[in-house]
């Protein structure tokens, strides 16, 4: 009889969230088994933008440069065109900068109100393949592609899981923790009996993923990232070379068993112009939902990514929210496995991440409603009419689109994550700055994301932070910082000291000591380290620090 395999963390699901979780655990020296029921990574494009916040986290994993090399080249814009079809007329355009232009703009921001990294266009199919390849090369990740979790149970300090492959083989895994990253139809969530709530099957969409070098037709209105028609079609440029994806909204009540038929004719009807298609890569019919799980797990079984939140793809929040889950959970699991975490640390995962999942789910629906309003307000009879009525109508549509362009311009959604109710954040009694979905207001208030600043073409402030906690020292008082560093070392909390000798950077950090977590959120901020033992105890999940205001200042 085969002996059970023992591992600190068993991950169910090898999509983006599971792969990043495995990489985050490995970064902290913790081994995992990654069980993915499919033998190959996805062939569907799915997600096609990795936002700036995710790029900062991926940079800490050392994968950002490879992702940029595999993704869309830096010179191409992220422009979104709204038009009746490829023949026009163009009704509006969201002008979104290329990686090159965005990088230059970020370098000019010195107050911490912008991310340190530009966004990146990259198909999820490419992202998954890249991360899976890295997982296979990682000695701390035991990749089991083609293996599914059949059953699991929690007993004492273990989760005992039964795995099976398609050839009749089975494997028993004893894990300290199991994390279900197994998607919207999560088997792990189902076995826990956790429900999802929200808008299910929001609509029905037909997809054609294809190769075409026919830029004469596809770029009739110029280069674009997305092109939306009032007929409910969107075509996405996946690589700015020859790979494209068409999504056609069929409506919530669509029931045609074969809505696509001939893919070439389907694409031509949707875009109003025949396209020379070199190869059809994939077709499917899918139904987006906007759902949130009642719970992010129970005891030693936790959930992340699409297993706890599904989003309409408008805004690209789904995969990016999952990556945030993975990093938040990854360092906390590592701390627990390594023995320096208290019982409150893992408890904080759901407390911190579920509100983010809810907020981003709702924002994705708000973005989708903009597209529905756009489609509803367009009068196709007036689009090409060269009359006063036609011009007035097109102008009204253009004004609506210009006023509702927040879908990919929402730094508040990306960066302004607030963990004010978390038991592992030491509050300082200050008032939070107003929240705005479009902007990020930099602050060193506990529970907020730490400010980042571009230092040179190759470096940002975050590049100086350690893999564990970082004590950013904008005070310059060695005695105060030494108290916290000594206590962290005594407690086994990994920490790096980053003194800010540049007065401008010290001003960004409020001339304070700022304790930053591995996920770049601020755990504590102040000038007085005399309560170091209480501070360190709370941020690692042992106990609450004193409620006195002087515990944080």
C-alpha positions as CSV (number, residue, x, y, z in Angstrom):
1,X,0.0,0.0,0.0
2,X,1.3,3.4,-1.0
3,X,2.3,5.6,2.0
4,X,0.3,8.9,2.4
5,X,2.2,11.9,1.1
6,X,2.6,14.6,3.8
7,X,2.8,18.2,2.8
8,X,2.3,21.5,4.6
9,X,-0.2,22.9,2.0
10,X,-2.3,21.1,-0.6
11,X,-3.6,23.4,-3.3
12,X,-6.6,22.3,-5.4
13,X,-6.6,24.0,-8.7
14,X,-3.7,25.1,-11.0
15,X,-5.2,28.3,-12.4
16,X,-3.7,31.7,-11.8
17,X,-4.7,31.9,-8.1
18,X,-3.4,28.4,-7.3
19,X,-0.2,28.9,-9.2
20,X,0.6,32.3,-7.5
21,X,-0.3,30.8,-4.1
22,X,2.2,28.0,-4.7
23,X,4.9,30.5,-5.8
24,X,4.2,32.7,-2.7
25,X,4.5,29.8,-0.3
26,X,7.7,28.8,-2.0
27,X,9.1,32.3,-1.7
28,X,8.7,31.9,2.1
29,X,10.2,28.4,2.1
30,X,7.0,26.4,2.4
31,X,6.4,23.3,0.2
32,X,3.0,22.5,-1.5
33,X,1.3,20.0,-3.6
34,X,-0.5,21.6,-6.6
35,X,-3.3,19.3,-7.8
36,X,-4.9,20.3,-11.1
37,X,-7.5,18.1,-12.7
38,X,-6.7,19.1,-16.3
39,X,-3.5,17.8,-17.9
40,X,-2.9,21.1,-19.7
41,X,-3.3,24.7,-18.8
42,X,-6.2,26.6,-20.4
43,X,-6.4,27.3,-24.1
44,X,-9.0,30.0,-23.6
45,X,-7.8,33.6,-23.3
46,X,-10.1,34.6,-20.4
47,X,-8.3,37.4,-18.5
48,X,-6.2,39.7,-20.6
49,X,-4.9,42.4,-18.3
50,X,-2.7,42.1,-15.2
51,X,-3.2,45.4,-13.4
52,X,-0.5,47.5,-11.8
53,X,-1.1,46.3,-8.2
54,X,-0.8,42.7,-9.4
55,X,2.4,43.6,-11.3
56,X,3.9,44.9,-8.1
57,X,3.1,41.6,-6.3
58,X,4.4,39.5,-9.2
59,X,7.6,41.6,-9.3
60,X,8.1,40.4,-5.7
61,X,7.8,36.9,-6.9
62,X,10.4,37.6,-9.6
63,X,8.1,36.9,-12.6
64,X,7.3,40.4,-13.9
65,X,10.0,40.6,-16.5
66,X,9.1,37.2,-18.0
67,X,5.4,38.1,-18.1
68,X,6.2,41.3,-19.9
69,X,8.4,39.4,-22.4
70,X,5.6,37.0,-23.1
71,X,2.8,39.5,-23.1
72,X,1.9,42.3,-25.5
73,X,4.9,44.5,-26.4
74,X,5.3,47.7,-24.4
75,X,4.7,50.2,-27.3
76,X,1.1,49.2,-28.0
77,X,-1.7,51.3,-26.5
78,X,-4.6,49.9,-24.4
79,X,-7.2,52.0,-26.4
80,X,-10.8,50.9,-26.3
81,X,-12.9,51.8,-29.3
82,X,-16.7,52.0,-29.4
83,X,-18.0,51.8,-32.9
84,X,-20.9,50.4,-34.9
85,X,-18.5,47.9,-36.4
86,X,-15.1,47.7,-38.1
87,X,-16.6,50.0,-40.8
88,X,-17.4,52.6,-38.2
89,X,-18.5,55.2,-37.5
90,X,-16.4,55.5,-34.3
91,X,-18.6,56.6,-31.4
92,X,-16.0,57.1,-28.7
93,X,-12.5,56.0,-27.7
94,X,-11.0,55.5,-24.2
95,X,-7.4,56.4,-24.8
96,X,-5.4,54.3,-22.4
97,X,-1.6,54.5,-22.4
98,X,0.9,51.8,-23.5
99,X,3.3,50.3,-21.0
100,X,6.0,52.6,-22.3
101,X,3.9,55.7,-21.8
102,X,2.5,54.5,-18.5
103,X,6.0,53.8,-17.2
104,X,7.1,57.4,-18.0
105,X,4.0,58.8,-16.3
106,X,4.5,56.8,-13.2
107,X,8.1,57.9,-12.9
108,X,6.9,61.5,-12.8
109,X,4.7,60.9,-9.7
110,X,6.7,61.4,-6.5
111,X,4.0,61.6,-3.8
112,X,3.1,57.8,-3.6
113,X,-0.3,58.3,-5.3
114,X,0.6,56.0,-8.2
115,X,1.8,52.4,-8.4
116,X,5.4,51.7,-9.2
117,X,4.7,49.3,-12.1
118,X,2.7,49.8,-15.3
119,X,-0.1,47.3,-16.1
120,X,0.5,44.5,-18.7
121,X,-1.7,43.0,-21.4
122,X,-1.3,39.3,-21.4
123,X,-3.8,36.4,-22.1
124,X,-4.6,34.2,-19.1
125,X,-3.6,31.3,-21.3
126,X,-0.1,32.7,-21.6
127,X,0.0,33.6,-17.9
128,X,-1.0,30.1,-16.7
129,X,1.4,28.4,-19.0
130,X,4.3,30.6,-17.8
131,X,3.4,30.1,-14.1
132,X,2.9,26.3,-14.5
133,X,6.3,26.0,-16.2
134,X,7.9,27.9,-13.2
135,X,6.0,25.6,-10.8
136,X,7.4,22.5,-12.5
137,X,10.9,23.9,-12.0
138,X,10.3,24.9,-8.4
139,X,11.7,22.2,-5.9
140,X,9.1,23.3,-3.3
141,X,6.1,22.7,-5.6
142,X,5.0,19.2,-6.3
143,X,2.9,19.6,-9.4
144,X,0.2,17.0,-10.1
145,X,-1.5,17.8,-13.4
146,X,-4.3,15.5,-14.3
147,X,-5.1,14.8,-10.7
148,X,-8.4,15.8,-9.0
149,X,-9.4,15.9,-5.4
150,X,-12.1,13.2,-4.9
151,X,-12.7,13.7,-1.2
152,X,-11.2,15.3,1.9
153,X,-11.9,15.4,5.6
154,X,-10.5,17.3,8.5
155,X,-9.2,15.3,11.4
156,X,-7.3,16.8,14.3
157,X,-4.4,18.9,12.9
158,X,-4.6,17.4,9.4
159,X,-6.6,17.5,6.3
160,X,-6.7,14.0,4.7
161,X,-7.4,14.2,0.9
162,X,-7.9,11.5,-1.7
163,X,-6.6,12.3,-5.1
164,X,-7.3,10.4,-8.3
165,X,-6.1,10.7,-11.9
166,X,-7.7,9.6,-15.2
167,X,-5.9,6.3,-15.2
168,X,-7.4,4.9,-12.1
169,X,-4.5,5.8,-9.8
170,X,-5.1,7.2,-6.4
171,X,-3.0,9.1,-3.9
172,X,-3.7,10.0,-0.2
173,X,-2.3,13.4,0.9
174,X,-2.0,14.4,4.5
175,X,-1.8,18.2,4.6
176,X,-1.7,20.8,7.3
177,X,-3.9,23.0,5.2
178,X,-6.0,22.6,2.0
179,X,-6.7,25.6,-0.2
180,X,-9.5,25.4,-2.8
181,X,-8.4,27.4,-5.8
182,X,-10.6,25.3,-8.1
183,X,-12.7,27.8,-9.8
184,X,-16.3,28.9,-9.9
185,X,-17.6,25.3,-9.6
186,X,-15.2,24.6,-6.7
187,X,-15.5,21.0,-5.5
188,X,-13.8,22.1,-2.3
189,X,-16.3,24.8,-1.6
190,X,-19.1,22.3,-2.4
191,X,-17.9,19.8,0.1
192,X,-17.7,22.5,2.8
193,X,-21.4,23.4,2.0
194,X,-20.5,27.0,1.4
195,X,-23.0,28.9,-0.9
196,X,-22.5,31.7,-3.4
197,X,-24.7,34.7,-3.6
198,X,-25.3,37.3,-6.3
199,X,-26.2,37.6,-9.9
200,X,-25.9,34.2,-11.5
201,X,-25.7,33.7,-15.3
202,X,-25.8,37.5,-15.9
203,X,-26.0,36.8,-19.7
204,X,-25.0,34.3,-22.3
205,X,-21.9,34.9,-24.4
206,X,-20.6,33.1,-27.5
207,X,-16.8,33.1,-27.9
208,X,-14.6,32.7,-31.0
209,X,-10.8,32.7,-30.4
210,X,-9.0,32.9,-33.7
211,X,-5.8,33.8,-35.6
212,X,-5.9,36.4,-38.3
213,X,-3.3,38.6,-40.0
214,X,-6.0,40.6,-41.7
215,X,-5.0,44.0,-40.2
216,X,-6.4,45.8,-43.2
217,X,-9.9,44.9,-41.9
218,X,-9.3,44.5,-38.2
219,X,-7.5,47.8,-37.9
220,X,-9.8,49.7,-40.2
221,X,-10.4,52.2,-37.3
222,X,-6.8,52.0,-36.0
223,X,-5.0,49.9,-33.4
224,X,-7.0,48.9,-30.4
225,X,-7.1,46.7,-27.3
226,X,-10.9,46.2,-27.2
227,X,-13.6,47.3,-29.8
228,X,-17.2,47.3,-28.6
229,X,-20.2,47.4,-30.8
230,X,-23.7,48.5,-29.8
231,X,-24.8,45.0,-31.0
232,X,-23.1,43.5,-27.9
233,X,-19.9,42.3,-29.6
234,X,-16.4,42.9,-28.4
235,X,-13.3,41.9,-30.2
236,X,-10.0,41.8,-28.2
237,X,-6.5,42.1,-29.6
238,X,-4.7,39.4,-27.6
239,X,-1.1,39.9,-28.8
240,X,-1.1,42.7,-31.4
241,X,0.2,40.2,-34.0
242,X,-2.4,37.7,-35.1
243,X,-4.5,36.4,-32.1
244,X,-8.0,37.8,-31.4
245,X,-11.0,36.9,-29.4
246,X,-14.6,37.8,-30.2
247,X,-17.3,37.8,-27.5
248,X,-20.9,38.2,-28.6
249,X,-23.6,38.8,-26.0
250,X,-26.6,36.6,-26.8
251,X,-28.7,37.8,-24.0
252,X,-29.8,36.1,-20.8
253,X,-32.5,34.1,-22.4
254,X,-30.5,32.7,-25.3
255,X,-31.2,29.1,-25.9
256,X,-29.9,28.3,-29.4
257,X,-27.9,25.0,-29.0
258,X,-25.4,26.1,-31.7
259,X,-25.4,29.9,-31.7
260,X,-22.0,30.2,-33.5
261,X,-22.4,27.9,-36.5
262,X,-19.7,28.8,-38.9
263,X,-17.1,30.8,-36.9
264,X,-16.0,33.0,-39.8
265,X,-19.6,34.0,-40.7
266,X,-20.3,34.6,-37.0
267,X,-17.3,36.9,-36.7
268,X,-18.3,38.8,-39.8
269,X,-21.9,39.3,-38.7
270,X,-20.7,40.6,-35.3
271,X,-18.2,43.0,-36.6
272,X,-20.0,44.1,-39.8
273,X,-17.1,43.1,-42.1
274,X,-15.6,39.8,-43.3
275,X,-12.3,38.9,-41.7
276,X,-9.8,36.5,-43.2
277,X,-9.4,33.9,-40.4
278,X,-6.3,31.8,-40.6
279,X,-7.2,29.4,-37.7
280,X,-10.0,29.0,-35.2
281,X,-8.3,28.3,-31.9
282,X,-11.4,27.7,-29.7
283,X,-15.1,28.3,-29.5
284,X,-17.4,28.2,-26.6
285,X,-20.6,29.5,-25.0
286,X,-20.2,30.8,-21.4
287,X,-22.3,32.6,-18.8
288,X,-20.6,35.3,-16.6
289,X,-21.8,35.6,-13.0
290,X,-21.1,38.0,-10.2
291,X,-21.1,35.9,-7.1
292,X,-19.6,36.0,-3.6
293,X,-19.1,33.1,-1.2
294,X,-20.7,33.2,2.2
295,X,-17.4,32.2,3.7
296,X,-13.8,31.9,2.6
297,X,-13.3,28.5,4.3
298,X,-13.5,26.6,7.5
299,X,-10.8,25.6,9.9
300,X,-7.9,24.1,7.9
301,X,-9.7,24.3,4.6
302,X,-9.6,27.7,2.9
303,X,-10.8,29.1,-0.5
304,X,-9.4,31.7,-2.8
305,X,-9.9,33.2,-6.3
306,X,-13.0,32.2,-8.4
307,X,-13.9,29.6,-5.7
308,X,-15.1,32.5,-3.6
309,X,-15.8,35.3,-6.1
310,X,-16.8,35.3,-9.7
311,X,-16.9,38.6,-11.6
312,X,-18.1,39.9,-14.9
313,X,-14.9,40.5,-16.9
314,X,-15.5,44.2,-17.4
315,X,-12.6,45.9,-15.6
316,X,-10.5,42.7,-15.4
317,X,-11.0,42.3,-11.7
318,X,-11.4,38.6,-11.5
319,X,-7.9,37.2,-11.8
320,X,-6.3,40.3,-10.2
321,X,-8.5,39.9,-7.1
322,X,-7.5,36.2,-7.0
323,X,-3.8,37.1,-7.1
324,X,-4.4,39.4,-4.1
325,X,-6.1,36.5,-2.3
326,X,-3.2,34.2,-3.0
327,X,-0.5,36.6,-1.7
328,X,-2.5,37.6,1.4
329,X,-3.2,33.9,2.2
330,X,0.2,32.6,1.1
331,X,2.4,34.6,3.6
332,X,-0.1,33.9,6.4
333,X,0.0,30.1,5.8
334,X,3.8,30.2,5.6
335,X,3.9,32.1,9.0
336,X,1.5,29.5,10.5
337,X,3.4,26.5,9.2
338,X,6.7,28.0,10.3
339,X,5.4,28.6,13.8
340,X,5.7,32.4,14.3
341,X,2.1,33.2,13.6
342,X,-0.6,33.3,16.3
343,X,-4.2,32.0,15.9
344,X,-5.6,35.3,14.7
345,X,-3.4,35.5,11.6
346,X,-5.2,33.0,9.5
347,X,-8.5,34.2,10.9
348,X,-7.7,37.6,9.4
349,X,-7.7,36.2,5.8
350,X,-11.4,36.2,5.3
351,X,-11.9,39.3,7.4
352,X,-9.5,41.2,5.1
353,X,-10.2,39.7,1.6
354,X,-14.0,39.0,1.6
355,X,-14.8,42.8,1.6
356,X,-12.4,43.2,-1.3
357,X,-14.1,40.4,-3.2
358,X,-17.5,42.0,-2.6
359,X,-16.4,45.5,-3.6
360,X,-14.7,44.3,-6.8
361,X,-17.6,42.0,-7.7
362,X,-19.9,45.0,-7.4
363,X,-17.6,47.2,-9.4
364,X,-17.5,44.7,-12.2
365,X,-21.3,44.9,-12.4
366,X,-21.2,48.7,-12.4
367,X,-18.8,48.5,-15.4
368,X,-21.1,46.0,-17.2
369,X,-24.1,48.4,-16.7
370,X,-22.1,51.1,-18.5
371,X,-21.9,48.8,-21.6
372,X,-25.5,48.0,-21.4
373,X,-26.5,51.7,-21.2
374,X,-24.2,52.4,-24.2
375,X,-25.9,49.7,-26.2
376,X,-29.4,50.8,-25.1
377,X,-28.9,54.5,-26.0
378,X,-27.5,53.9,-29.5
379,X,-30.0,54.3,-32.3
380,X,-28.6,52.3,-35.2
381,X,-30.7,54.3,-37.7
382,X,-29.0,57.5,-36.7
383,X,-25.4,56.2,-36.5
384,X,-24.5,56.9,-40.1
385,X,-27.0,59.7,-40.7
386,X,-25.3,62.9,-41.8
387,X,-28.2,65.0,-40.4
388,X,-28.3,67.3,-37.4
389,X,-30.2,64.6,-35.6
390,X,-27.5,62.0,-36.5
391,X,-24.6,64.3,-35.4
392,X,-26.4,65.2,-32.2
393,X,-27.0,61.5,-31.4
394,X,-23.4,60.6,-32.0
395,X,-22.2,63.5,-29.8
396,X,-24.5,62.4,-27.0
397,X,-23.1,58.8,-27.1
398,X,-19.6,60.2,-27.2
399,X,-20.2,62.4,-24.1
400,X,-21.7,59.4,-22.2
401,X,-18.7,57.2,-23.0
402,X,-16.2,60.0,-22.0
403,X,-18.0,60.5,-18.7
404,X,-18.1,56.8,-17.9
405,X,-14.5,55.6,-18.6
406,X,-13.6,54.4,-15.1
407,X,-13.5,50.7,-16.1
408,X,-9.7,50.6,-16.5
409,X,-8.9,53.8,-14.8
410,X,-9.7,52.9,-11.2
411,X,-6.6,53.1,-9.0
412,X,-8.9,53.1,-5.9
413,X,-10.1,49.6,-6.9
414,X,-6.6,48.4,-7.6
415,X,-4.6,50.0,-4.7
416,X,-6.9,51.4,-2.0
417,X,-7.5,48.2,0.0
418,X,-8.4,49.1,3.6
419,X,-8.1,46.5,6.3
420,X,-9.5,48.6,9.2
421,X,-11.4,45.7,10.8
422,X,-8.6,43.3,10.7
423,X,-7.4,41.8,14.1
424,X,-3.8,41.9,12.9
425,X,-3.7,45.7,12.1
426,X,-2.8,48.1,14.9
427,X,-5.0,51.2,14.5
428,X,-3.6,54.6,15.2
429,X,-6.9,56.4,15.8
430,X,-6.6,58.6,12.7
431,X,-9.4,59.2,10.2
432,X,-9.1,57.6,6.8
433,X,-8.9,59.7,3.7
434,X,-12.0,59.7,1.5
435,X,-12.2,56.7,-0.8
436,X,-12.5,57.3,-4.6
437,X,-12.6,54.4,-7.1
438,X,-10.6,56.4,-9.6
439,X,-7.7,57.6,-7.4
440,X,-5.4,56.3,-4.7
441,X,-4.7,58.7,-1.8
442,X,-1.3,57.8,-0.3
443,X,-1.3,57.4,3.4
444,X,0.8,55.6,6.1
445,X,-2.4,54.9,8.1
446,X,-2.4,51.3,9.3
447,X,-4.5,49.0,7.2
448,X,-3.8,50.8,3.9
449,X,-1.4,49.9,1.1
450,X,2.1,51.3,1.6
451,X,3.0,54.2,-0.8
452,X,5.4,53.3,-3.6
453,X,7.7,55.6,-5.6
454,X,9.8,55.1,-8.7
455,X,13.4,55.6,-7.9
456,X,15.0,54.9,-11.3
457,X,14.3,53.1,-14.5
458,X,15.2,49.9,-12.8
459,X,14.0,50.4,-9.2
460,X,11.1,51.4,-7.1
461,X,10.9,51.8,-3.3
462,X,9.1,48.4,-3.0
463,X,12.2,46.7,-4.5
464,X,14.0,47.5,-1.3
465,X,11.4,45.8,0.9
466,X,12.1,42.3,2.3
467,X,10.2,39.1,1.5
468,X,8.8,39.2,5.0
469,X,7.9,42.4,7.0
470,X,9.7,45.6,6.3
471,X,10.2,48.4,8.8
472,X,10.4,51.6,6.7
473,X,12.3,54.1,8.8
474,X,11.4,57.7,7.9
475,X,12.3,58.9,11.5
476,X,16.0,58.2,11.7
477,X,15.9,57.4,15.4
478,X,18.0,54.2,15.8
479,X,16.6,53.6,19.3
480,X,13.0,53.5,18.2
481,X,13.6,51.3,15.2
482,X,15.9,49.0,17.2
483,X,13.1,48.3,19.7
484,X,10.8,47.0,16.9
485,X,13.6,45.1,15.1
486,X,14.8,43.4,18.3
487,X,11.2,42.4,19.2
488,X,10.5,41.1,15.7
489,X,13.7,39.0,15.8
490,X,12.9,37.7,19.2
491,X,9.4,36.6,18.0
492,X,10.8,35.0,14.8
493,X,9.0,37.5,12.6
494,X,11.1,38.0,9.5
495,X,11.9,41.7,9.0
496,X,14.1,44.0,7.0
497,X,15.0,47.5,8.0
498,X,14.8,50.2,5.2
499,X,15.9,53.6,6.4
500,X,14.8,56.5,4.2
501,X,17.7,58.9,3.9
502,X,16.1,60.9,1.1
503,X,14.0,63.7,2.7
504,X,11.4,63.5,-0.1
505,X,10.8,59.8,0.6
506,X,10.7,60.5,4.3
507,X,8.0,63.1,3.7
508,X,5.9,60.5,1.7
509,X,6.1,58.2,4.7
510,X,5.1,61.0,7.1
511,X,8.4,61.0,9.0
512,X,7.2,57.9,10.8
513,X,8.2,54.3,11.4
514,X,5.9,52.2,9.1
515,X,5.7,48.4,9.5
516,X,4.8,46.9,6.1
517,X,3.6,43.3,5.6
518,X,4.7,40.9,2.8
519,X,1.5,41.8,0.9
520,X,2.5,45.5,1.0
521,X,-0.3,46.5,3.5
522,X,0.7,48.6,6.5
523,X,0.4,46.8,9.8
524,X,1.5,49.6,12.1
525,X,2.7,53.2,11.9
526,X,4.0,55.5,14.5
527,X,7.1,57.2,16.0
528,X,7.3,55.5,19.3
529,X,8.6,51.9,19.5
530,X,8.2,51.5,23.3
531,X,5.2,49.2,22.8
532,X,7.2,47.0,20.4
533,X,6.1,43.7,22.2
534,X,2.4,44.5,21.9
535,X,2.7,45.7,18.3
536,X,4.6,42.6,17.1
537,X,2.2,40.3,19.0
538,X,-0.8,41.8,17.3
539,X,0.6,41.9,13.7
540,X,1.5,38.2,13.9
541,X,-1.9,37.3,15.3
542,X,-1.1,36.7,18.9
543,X,-3.1,39.3,20.8
544,X,-4.5,42.8,20.5
545,X,-2.2,45.7,21.2
546,X,-3.2,48.2,23.9
547,X,-6.2,50.2,22.9
548,X,-4.5,53.4,24.1
549,X,-3.7,55.9,21.3
550,X,0.0,55.9,22.5
551,X,0.3,52.2,21.5
552,X,0.4,53.4,17.9
553,X,2.2,56.7,18.0
